[in-house]
Amino acid sequence: MKRNRLLINVVISTFILVSFVLTSCQNFGDYLKSQFPEFDSTSYVEIDGTIMAPLVNSTKYIKDFLPKSQDSTKFWIEVDKGDLLHIMARLDSSFVVTASDLGVNATWPANTPFGPVALPPIAFEQTVPLPSNMPGEIGLGSFAFTFILTNTLTIYAEANIDSLRFYNSATGQTAFYSTNISFTIHASDGTNPAYDTVVIDSTNFPQLSEALAIKPDKVRLVISGNVPQQNPTADITTDQYVYSDLLVDIPLYLYAKDIVIADTTDIDLPLSDSVIQDILVKAIAENAIPLGGTVYMAFVDSLVSDTLAVLTNPDFVTSTDTLNIIVGTKLVTLRPVIDLLPAETDLDGNPIRAVVSTSKLHLSHTNIVNLQNYNGKERLLIYAKFNTTNSDRPQFVKILSSNYLNIKIGAKVQYATSF
C-alpha cells in the first residue's frame, strides 16, 4: 500500500528516544544511518525527507526445500545423529517371486522334501530418486540401497546380487560392475511372513564412489538364487510369494552446481506521491550453508504476474552470472545482487561458521516510476544459486539440518522535499 505522509511517527527503544532528547536532529539522523546496515529499527523512520525502512528479514533452511513428509512421491527427509540431512525414498515391489515361479502349481504338503530349485534370474531397474523441485546438478558422495524382503513362502532361499549397472540418462554414460553380494531369504512359519533386509553400500560395494562419479539417475540390478532341498515348515500354497520393497538412503554429502532455491515475500515500500530522488537498497546475506553462489532479486506485483523492478548493478558484486526466470508469461533475466560466500567448513566438510556478504544498489528512474505507479502491495522474489567452491575438482560438503541462509534487506528513500 502506498503511504501518503510527510512524517511517520515511530515507537522505538528508550535508548533511541533518550538519544533524540540529548542530541541534535542531525546527530539523530547520523545515528539512524549508522544503524541502517543492521536494520535494527523495526519501523519506518523519516529524517529530513529520507525514509529508512527494513523490508525483509528472512531465514530459510535447506531442509525447507526438501520433501517434508512421506507422501505419494514417497520422499521424505531424516536427520542423523550428526545433524546430516538424508533424502529417503521407498519404492514398492521392486521384485516378486511367486510359488508358481518355483514350479508349485498345487498345494505342496508340509514336511514333504522340496527342491532344489534354481530361482529365475531377476533383472530390474530403479531410479536414484532426487527431488525434482531443486534444479541444478548434484554429485553424491554416498548412498545406500536397502532391500526389505517379505516372504510368505514356507521355504527359504539363498540369493545373490550378481551385477549392478549405473546410468546417466542425460549423458548416456554407464558403469557396470560384477558383484557377489549374497543373502538368505528366510522361510515363513505358515502364519507370519519372514522379513529380511539386504543393504548395498560402500562396505559391500567398494566401487560405489566410482559409480557415483557419472552422476547416475538409474541403476539396474540382476539377482539370482536357488532353493536348497528342504522340508517346508508348512504347506506351500499357490498364493505364496516373496517380494521386496526398496529403501533408498541418500545422505547429503555432496557437491553442487547451479542448485537454485527461491522464496517470495511480501514487502511494504515506503513510497508516496512525492517526487523521489533516489532509492538505495542494501542487502546483507548471512550464509551458514557450505556452498557459495549468487543471490538475485526482483520486485513483482502481488500476484507474481508482472515484474516491477529488477535489482541490478550493485556495489561489491563481481559475479556476472545471470539467471532466467518466468514471471507471469514473460522471460525475465535477473542479475547478481549479492556474491554469496560459503560458510566456513572443517576438514571433514562440516560447516563451522556462517559468513556475511553485503551489497548496495540504487534503483533506476524507470524502476522507481514503475514502483510508484503500482497500486498494490509489492512482493520481492529472492533467488539463490549455489555451487561448491571448486567446480573443476568439486569439494564434497555436508548439508546439515541447521544450515540456513538469512537475508536482510532495507531501503533508504530520498524525497525531493523536506520538512
N, C-alpha and C positions, 0 to 999 in steps of 0.2 A: 504494500500500500504506500502511496506517496504521502509524505508528511509536509504540509504547508505550514512552516513555522519559522520564526526568527530565533527563538531560543527554546531549548529543551531543558526543562527542569529535571534534575537528576538527584536521586538519593545515592550518595556514595559514602565511603567509610569515614569514620570520625577523624582519622588521620588526615584525609584529604580536606575535610571541612575545616579542621584547625589550620591546615596549611593555607587555605583560602583566606582565613582571617589574618594570618600573620604575614602573608606575602602579598606582593602586588599582583594584579591580574596577569601581567606579563610573566612574572615568575611562575604563577599557577599554570599558565599555558605551557611554559617550558617544562614544568613538572609532568604535565599530561603527555607532552611529546616524548619525554624520556621514558614514560611508562608504556607508550603505544606499542613498541615492538613485542612486549609480553602480553598485551591485551588484558591487563589486569582489571580494567574497568569493565563492568558488565552492562553499562548503559551508554546511550549516546551522550556525548559531551560536546558542547559548542563553545568555542572561544574565538571571538573576533572574526566571525564569518567562516570559521573552519569547524566542520563536524568530524570528530574521530569516533569510529564505531567498530566494535568487534562484530564480525559477521559469522564466522564459523569456528567451532572448536570441536572437531570430530575425531574420534578414535575408532579405528577398525582393526580387527584381528584377522589373520589369515584364515583361521577356523571359521570366520563368518562367511567365507566364500566357498566352503567345502560342504558336502552333504551333511545335514544336521540330524537325520534320523533314518532308521531303516524304513524304506517305503517301497513303492512299486519298482523303482530302479535298483533296489537292494544295495544301495550305497549308504554307508554311514561312517562316522569317524570315531576313533578311540584315542585315548591318551595313555601312554605307558608311564611307568614309574619315573622315568627320566624326563617327563613332560613332552616327549616327542609325539607328534601327531602321526596317526596311521589312518590311511584310507582303507576301509574294509568293504568287501563285496561278497555276497553269497549267491552262487549260481546253482539252480536246482537241477537234479537229474543229469549229471554230467555223463554217466553211462548206466545202463541197465542190463543185467544178465538174468534171464528167466529160467525156470525149471525146464522148459521145452528146449532152450538153447543147450542144455546138458543131456538131451535125449529122453527126458522124463515126460511122457505123454499120458500117463495114468498114475494113480497114486502108487508110490513106492513104499512098501511097508517098513516100519522101523525095525532096526536090528537085522536088516537084510543087507548083506555086503553090497556096496555101491562103488563103482569106479574101477580103475582110474579113468578119468575123462579129461581131455585137454580142453581148456577154455578157448573159445574162438577169439583170435586177436581183435582187440578193440582199438580203433583209431578215432580220435575226436579232437576238435579244435575248441579253444576257449579264447575269449578276448582278454587282454590285460586291461582291466577297467580303470579308467581315469575319468573324472568329471568332465563333461563337455562344456560346462559353463565357465571354464577358465582358459581362454585362448592363449596360444603360445606353445612352446616346446619344453617338455620336462624330461630330463635324463635321470633315471632312477639308479640309486646305489645298491638297492636290495629289494627283494620281495619274497614272499613265501606262498606256495600253493598248499592247502590242506584238504585232502580228500576225506570227507566224512561218510563212512561206509555204513549202510544199514542192510543187514542180512536177515531175511525171514526163512531162508533155506535151512534145513536141519543137517546140513553138511558143511564142512569147512573147505577152504580152497587156499592154495598158495599162488601168489601173483607177483608180477614183476613189471616195472615201468621200463620198457626196452629202449625208448628213444624220445627225445624232445627236439622239436624244430620251432625256432622263433622266427617271426615275420615282422617286417616293417612294411605295411601296405603302401605307404606313400612313396618310399624309395625302391621297393622291390627287393630289399636286402633280406637274406635268410641266414640262419645259423643253425646247423644240425649237430646233434650230439647223441651218440650211443650211450645208454645208461644201463645201470644194473641196480635198480632200487627195488628191493624185494620186500614183501609184506604178506601177512596172513589175514585172511578173511575168516573170522571165527563163526562157528555154527550157532544157529538159533536153537533154543531148547524146545521149540514147537509151540511155545506160548508167547514168549517175548523175543523181539528181534535182538540180534547181536550187533554191537556197534564197535567200529574201529576207526582210527584216524591214521592217515599217512601224510607226512609233511615232506615237501620238496623245497629245500632252501640251500644256502651255501655250504651247510655241513655235509649233505649227501650229494650235492651237485656243485663241486668247486668251480666249475666254469661259469657260474651264474653271472658274475660281473662282466665277463667277456660277452656273454649272450645279451646282456642288457645294453652293451655299448652300441648296438644297432638301433636302440630305442624301439623295441618291439611293441606292437599293439595286439599281437595274436600269438598263441603258442599251440602247437599240435603235439599230442601225446599218443604213444602206442603202448598198450598194456596187453600182456599175455599172462597165461597161468594154467594151472591144472588142479583137478580134484583128485587127491590121492584115494586109494581104496580105503574104505571105512564103513562102519555101521552107522547109519543115520540115528540121531538121538530121538527122532520121532518120525512119523510118516512124512515123506516128501510128496507134496501135492502140486498140481499143475499151476496153482496161483501163487506159488512162492517165487521169490526173486531176491537178487542183491542189487542195490543201486547206490549211487554216490552223489552227494552234493559237493560242491567245490567252494571252499572259503579262500578268498584271496586277501592277503595282508600286504599292503604297500606302505612301509614306513617312509615318511617324508624326509629321507636323507637323499638329497638330490642336487642337481644343478638346473638352472632355468634360463630360458632365452625368450624374451619378449612376452612374459606372463603378464596379462593385463587384468586388473581389478578396477571396478568402478563404483562410485557412490553418487547419489543425488541428495542435496539438502536444501531446505527452504532457507531463504535469507530475506533481510529487510534492509535494502539500501536506503540510507538517509537522504533521499532526493526530494526536492521541491520544485516549484515552477520558476524559482530564481535562476539567474544565469550562473552556470557552473564554470569556473575557470579550469578546474583540474580535479581528477580523482586519482589518488595514489592508493594502490593496493599492495599490501605487504603480506607475505606468506611465510610461515615457519613450519617445517616438517621435522618431526622427531621420529626417527626410524629405528625400531627395535627388531627389524627383520634383517637377517644376514644377506640381503640381496639389495644391490644398488639399482638405480634406474632413473626414471624421469616422471615428473608429475605434470599433468595437463589440466586446464580449467576452461570453462565457458559458462557465461550467464545465459540461461534459457528462460522461456516463458513457463507458466505454472503447469502446463500440460506436457512439457518437454517436446513440443512440436515445432518450435522455431528458435533459432539462435539470436540472442540479443547482443552479445559481445563475446568475442574470443580473446582471451588474455594472451598477449604476445610481447616480445622484446623486453623481457625483464633484465634487471641488473643481476650480476653474479652468476649467470647461467651460461654455460659453454656448449651444452648439447644442442645439436641441430636436428635431432631425430623427430620427425613428425608422426602424428597418429591420426588416421582417418576414421571417423565415426559417422553414423547416420543419426540425424536429428529430424524427426518427422519423416519426410521423404527426401531430405537433402543430404548430400555428402558434405561433411564439414571436416576441414583439416585443422587439427589442433597443433599448437607449437609449444615447446617446452616452457614451463613456468618455474619449475624447481629442479635442479640437479640433485637427485636423491642419493645420498651417501649410505652405504650399507652399515648395519650395526657391526660393531667390533666382535670378533669371534676368538675362541681359543684354538689350540692346535687340532682339536677334535671337531671343529666346526660348530661348537656350541656358542650361541650369541651371549655376550657378557656385558655389553654396554650399548645403549642407544646413541645414535649420532644425530645432531641437529643440522639442518640445512635451511638457508633463508634466501629470499629474493624479494624484489620490489619492482613495480612497474607502474607506468602512467597509462590510463585508458585513452584511446584516441578520441578525437572530437566526434567521429561517427558513432563510436560505441556509446559515448555519453549521451548523444541525442537519442539513440535507439532506446537506451535505458529510461531516459526522461519521458519519452513518448509512450512507453508501455504502461498500461493502466492496471496491470495485475500484480501479483506477488511473484517476484523473481525467484528462480531456483539456480543453484550452482551445480554444474556437473564437474566431478573430480575423477580423473583417471590416473592410475599409477601403473607404469610399465616396469617390470622387474627383470633383472638379469644377474647372473653370477658375475663375479669380478672379472674373470678372465675367460672369454668365450672360446679362445683357441685351445687352452688346456683347462677345461672348466673345473672349478673348485666345488667339491661337494660340501653342502652345508646342511644343518639340521633345522627343520622348521618346527618350532615348539608352539604349544597352545598359548603361551604367554607372549608370543611375538605380536607386535602391534605397529601401526602407523598412525601417528597423531598429526593432524593438520590444523593449524590456527591461521585464520585469515582476518585481516582488518582493513578498513578503508578510511582514508582521510579525504574528505570532500571540501574543496575550497570554492566558496561562492564569490561572485564579483562584488557583492555588497557586504558591508559590515555593520555593526550596531554600536 
